[in-house]
Amino acid sequence: METGPVTVNLAGVYARKKKMVDHLIEVHLDQFHASGAEFIWGNARFIAPRTLQVALGDTGERILTGERVFVNVGTHAAIPEIPGLADAKPMTHVEVLDLQRLPDHLVVLGGGYVGLELAQAMRRFGSRVTLITREPQLAPKEDVDVAQGILDLFRDEGIEVMLRTPVLNIQGSSGERVQLLVEDEAGTRTIEGTDILAALGRVPNTQGIGLEKAGIEVTERGHIRVNDRLETTAPNVWAVGECAGSPYFTHVSENDFNIIHTNLNGGNRSTRDRLIPYCLFIDPPLARVGINESQARVENISYRVASLPMEAVFRAQTLSETRGFMKVVIDAHSDRILGFTAFGPEAGEVMANVQVAMLAGVPYTLLRDAVFTHPTMSEGLGMLFARVSKQRDAAVEKHEYAPVDQK
């Protein structure tokens, strides 16, 4: 099949996104109405234990007191005190997702999940993209080989990536023209662009809402302090999601709700030892569950590791998408699966198979010996787990690690 020239209608992209978001909002509002719950739109702050003052805009205010209070105020994008950054009025993920024009040259600050996903998306839409991070690698919480795989992907797609590069000063206005003075190993230089995306972390929305008047303590990072049942330091007050320091994923916030709901109905659930999966939605995607090699080393856990390139998976070959690899970390003294990473097509779907095995506590040999459908991406799990060394051949000393083999 041959195709002709392709153009991007960013206004159409925005319209599609808006339609999806509006539909989700409508679904949630319908659920509120169906439940009989009262929905109040306003800015609230605590003025006493379990008591809120709600500013309703032009219609005055209300005072609300509840027997139980649940705080789920989320986080917002951080704008660090880099000279000139705030004055340049950079975009965050919110503004980028509302763009109806294509930036000529987008400068992305930050090499974490938000920065990576949006940098690749805007590059594929047609923008010139420069990504700057002061970290020594992209995706700093991932293993070095994973970060290198993403770096190779980005550079192959024409994204300029600058590692170990602090931004010293910014001049100009995002959306028009910006100049960034940066410092890398070669010295200082100026990067020019048209737009800035600040993807430099997130800050809990816990300041200025009167938590101290309600007896609700926060941590040093500003998250609401909770126990493993998501109870705050104030009686009959719970916190949910990102503001409570839970991992910053929608599915974790929903699980927080399920834990609280179950416990209020006589159950006994906890956040302790949750197995949290996540995906980085670049293309190809990255998915991980459990610990990686870097974490195992920090925690002095003896382990075995096996790796399989995606080009060895028949389904990846049929899709002509052979970039990436799968990697598994196995306990050195048992056959327990400690963690799994996939960087390649359908990574999140493949990861779910391993996650279920980890939740069930079954040995890795169950997946090694399973019969998977041919040709599917899951079929690669059998090949991957067949590469795990036997316990008697594995490194068992705490500081002796098996090498990563991606061949």
HELIX and SHEET records of a PDB file:
HELIX    1   1 LEU A   10  SER A   35  1                                  26    
HELIX    2   2 GLY A   57  THR A   59  5                                   3    
HELIX    3   3 HIS A   93  VAL A   96  1                                   4    
HELIX    4   4 TYR A  113  PHE A  125  1                                  13    
HELIX    5   5 VAL A  144  ASP A  156  1                                  13    
HELIX    6   6 LEU A  211  ALA A  214  5                                   4    
HELIX    7   7 GLY A  241  ALA A  244  5                                   4    
HELIX    8   8 THR A  250  LEU A  264  1                                  15    
HELIX    9   9 GLU A  293  VAL A  298  1                                   6    
HELIX   10  10 MET A  310  ALA A  312  5                                   3    
HELIX   11  11 PHE A  314  LEU A  319  1                                   6    
HELIX   12  12 ALA A  347  ALA A  360  1                                  14    
HELIX   13  13 THR A  365  ARG A  368  1                                   4    
HELIX   14  14 GLU A  379  PHE A  385  1                                   7    
HELIX   15  15 GLN A  391  ASP A  393  5                                   3    
SHEET    1   A 3 ASN A  43  ALA A  48  0                                        
SHEET    2   A 3 THR A  51  ALA A  55 -1                                        
SHEET    3   A 3 GLU A  61  THR A  65 -1                                        
SHEET    1   B 2 VAL A  69  VAL A  71  0                                        
SHEET    2   B 2 VAL A 237  ALA A 239  1                                        
SHEET    1   C 2 THR A  75  ALA A  77  0                                        
SHEET    2   C 2 ARG A 202  PRO A 204 -1                                        
SHEET    1   D 4 GLU A 160  MET A 162  0                                        
SHEET    2   D 4 ARG A 128  ILE A 132  1                                        
SHEET    3   D 4 HIS A 105  LEU A 109  1                                        
SHEET    4   D 4 ASP A 195  ALA A 198  1                                        
SHEET    1   E 3 VAL A 167  SER A 173  0                                        
SHEET    2   E 3 ARG A 177  ASP A 184 -1                                        
SHEET    3   E 3 GLY A 187  GLY A 193 -1                                        
SHEET    1   F 5 PRO A 277  LEU A 280  0                                        
SHEET    2   F 5 LEU A 286  GLY A 290 -1                                        
SHEET    3   F 5 ILE A 337  PHE A 343 -1                                        
SHEET    4   F 5 PHE A 325  ASP A 331 -1                                        
SHEET    5   F 5 TYR A 303  PRO A 309 -1                                        
END                                                                             
